[in-house]
Amino acid sequence: MVQKDKSKKTGTVQDRFDTARAQIDVTQFTSYREFLKNLYDRIKTGRKSYSYIRFATDLGLSASNALWLVLTMRRDLSEASAQKIASALEMPHESRKYFMLLVRHNNARDPGQREACMKELVTLKSQHFMESGADENTLEFFQEWYHPVLREMVALDDFQADPDWINERLFLRLLPKQIERSLALLQELKLIRFDENRQRYVSTGEQIFPSRTVGPLAAVRFHQKACENARESVTAVPSHRRDLNVMTLSISDEAAQKLKAIFHKACEEAMAMESQPQPRTEVYQINVQLFALTRKAPGTKNDT
């Protein structure tokens, strides 16, 4: 009698597993949970019997609900399990390294450790996953808080490309080499140019949009830096130059969606206000955050 190896994926499930694995690039994700959930959803499409327990065994883990607990944020994925998953998915070396960094970053509780992991992720993305030099410059733009600030400062009526003048106007000081590199980067991205007639930098009015390659990581990095600025503003910026409001609410998902629409509308109005003719004398930052502090009850749809 021929004994079948039940540990191997067969038939349709094998095909779906291989197809999904080939279609999904882990470097396009900023959360290992989102990556794994996306992979699971693709395999399960059209096959209702596919379960989280089967998914776990397909990824080289034990046949238990442990992976479901990870995906619903009730447990962290261990590095040992992450290594097994990377092997089961036959990740190339750099993708495996990126995946392991995601696990360390997402699981880290210490802010310093999270920052160190994020810097490694940015460096890895820059070195191995860029489609062009423009992608690398775009990621660099969103990596530091001061690049967008200097871009807006260039639009000030009395702007001077002098480090002392710039630091005199900033609440958070910069090194001269940071200012020099930032202005050079803004020119490379065609966000500013040097006007020979006026003998000063001017804004080109161009916008910057991250490509698919760097978009997710750029967005995470940019919002992290923006939140850091908001934190520093509590003590660095005089009270009459800032307005900070924090509310913790118990509401429905439907109400949260309505709030998102209100915030989006407010941001659109702020952008329209900036585009109107007016003296350019100051640079302000507006942060709007809405995020859940609780997860859904077990068993409900999308309970993460």
N, C-alpha and C positions, 0 to 999 in steps of 0.2 A: 504494500500500500504506500502510495506517495503522500507524504505529509506536506500540507501547504503552510507556508510561512504567513501567519495571520498578521504579523507586524507590518507587512508591506501593503502599500496603498494599491488598489487594483481598479481597473475599469474606469468608469466615469470620474470617480473621486480622484484617482491618480491624475487623469487628464486635467481636471479642474485645478488641482493643487499645482501642477507644473505650469499651467497657463497663468494662474494668478501670481505665482512666484516670479514669472518672467515679466509680467506686466507692471508690477509695483516696484518702484525704486525707493528704498528706505531713505535715501538722502533728500527726498522731497518732503519729509516729515520732521516735525520738531517734537513729537511725542511718540515713544515706542508703543504706547497703548493704541494711539490712533493708527499707527502702521499695522499692528497686529489685527485690530478690529476691521480695518479695511481689507486685509488679506482674508480674514474669516468670512466677511460678507460676500466677497467675490467667489469664494469656493462654495458657499452655501446657496448661492443664487440658483434657483431651479431644482434644488435638492433639499427638501424640508427635513429629511432625516439626519442631515449632517449636524453634529452636536459639538459643543465646546469640549467635551471629553474626547471625542474623535479628533478634533483639531489639536488638542494637547498631545495626543499620541503621534499624530502626523508630524508634530514639531519636535519629537524626540523626548517629550516629557511623560510623566506617569499618567495613567488613566484616572484622573480625579478632577474635581471642580476648581483646583488651584489656579488654573489659567483664567477661568471665569472670574475668580476673585481679583486677579490682577487687572483684567480688562475693565472691571467695574470699580476700580480704585479702592478696593478693600484690602489689597495686599500689594506690596512691591515685587517686581520681578527680580530675582537674585541674579548676580552676575554669572553664576554657574549655569542657571537655566537659560540665561541669555546666550551663553556660548553654545549650548545644545541647539537652541533655535537657529542660531547663525549657521551652524553646521548642517542642520536639516534643510535649510533654505539654500544651502550651497552658496552663501554670500562670497563675492570676491573680497580680497584682503581689505581694500579701502572701505567698502560698504560695511564689512564686518566691524571695522574699527569705528566707523561712524555710528553704527547701531549700538555698540558697547558704550560709546560716549553718551549717547542719548539715554541709555539706562542709568548711567552714573549721574547725569545731569538731572533727569526727572526724579530720581530717588533721593538726591542730596537734600539734606535739611539745613546744612550750614551755608549761609549766603556766599562765603568765600569759596567754598568748594563748587557751588553752582556757577559762580563767575569764572572759575578756572576751567571748568568743563565747557562752558559756553565759548570761551576764548579758543579752546582746542577745536571745538566744532567749527568755528569761523575759519580758523587756520586750515583745517582739513578741507573744508569746502573751497577755500581759496586756492589751495594747492592742487587739488585733484578733480574737482567737479565743475570747474568753470567752463562755459561755452566760449567765452571771449574775454579780452581785457576789460571790456565795458562791464561785464558781470562782476569782475573783481573790484572795479572802482565803485560800482553800485553798492556792493556789500560793505566796502570800507566806509562809504557815505553814511550808512545806517548804523555802523558800528560805534560811532562816537557821537555824543550829544551835541558837540559844538559845531559840527559840519552844517547842519540845518540852521543853526543860530547865526553863523558867520554869513551864510547865504542871505539871510534876511537882513543882517546888519549892512550888507553892501547896498541895500535899497534905501538906507537912511540918507536923508538929504545932506548930512555933513560927514558922511563916512570917510575915514582915512585908513589906509592899509598899513597902519603903524601899530606894532604890538602894544606900545604904551597907551595909545589912544583907545585901542580895542579893550585892553584890560581895565582902563579907567571907566569904561562904560559897562563892563560885565560885572555881575555879582560874583561869579565863579571865575577865577583867574586861569589863564592859559599860559603855557610856555611859548616863547617866541617861535621855536621849531614846530610846535603844534599849529600855530597860526599860519606859518609859512606853508606847511604841508596842506593844510585845509584849503587855503586859497588856490594852491596849485591843483588840488583835487577838483575843486569846484569849476576850475577852468577846463580840466580834462573832461568833465561831465557836461560841459557847455551850459552850465547854470549861471556863470558870470563871465564877463570878458573885460579886457582893459580898453577903455575908451581913450584913444590918443588925443582927441580934441579936448576932452575934459581932464585928461591926465589923472584918471581914477578908475577903479573897477565899477562896473555897472551890472545890474541884473539883466539877463537875457529874456526872462519871462518863461523860459523852458521849464517843463516839469520832469520829474524823475519817477519812473515806474519800474520796480524790480521785475526781472524776467522770471519765468517759471523755475529756472534753476536756482535762483537765490531768494525768491520771494518769501517763502515761509520763514527761513532763518533770518532774513533781513527784517521782517515784521516783528519777530520775537525780540530781536536785539534792539530795534528802535523803541519799542514800547517799554522794554526794561530800562533803557536810558531815560526815557521821558518820565517814568515813574521815579527814578532816582532824582531827577531835577525837581519834581514836585516835592519829594521828601526834603531836599536841601532848602527849598524855598521857604519852608516853615520858619527857619531861623535866619536864613541869609537875606530874604527880601522883606522890606518894611511892610507892615500890615496894610497900609493904604495903597500898596502897589500889588496886592494879591487878593484873591477871593477863593477860599477853599471851603468846600462843603462836603460832608460825609453823611450818608444816610444808610441805615440798615433796615430793610423792609421785609415783611413776610407777605408775599404776593403770589399770584399764579403765573404760569409760563406765558399765558395770553397777555397778562398785564406787563410782563417783562418785554414782550415783543413790541407792545405799544410804546413803552419807554424808549426802546432802541430807536423806533421811528422818530420820536420826539428829539432825541439826541442827534440823530442824523440830520434832521431838519435844522437844528440849531447850528451844527457845523457848516451846513450849506450857507446859512445866513451869515456866519462869520466870514467865510471865504468871499461871499459877495460884498460884504462890507469892506474887506481889504482891497478889493479890486476898484473901489470908487476913488476918484481923484481926491487927494488929501495930503497934508504934510506927513512926511515919514520921519518920525522923531524917536520912536521906541520899538523894541521887539518884545512881544509877549508870547507866551506858550499857553495853549489851552489843552488840558487833559480831560477827557470824558471816559470814565470806566463804569461798566456795568458787568458784574460777574457773580456767579452763584457761590454761596458759602456752604450750601448743603447739597447733598446728592439725593436723587429720587429714591423712594422706598423700593426695596428689593421686589422684583417681579413686575414692576411697571415698565412700560415701553421706554427704551433709551434710558435705563436707570443708572447711567454714569454721571 
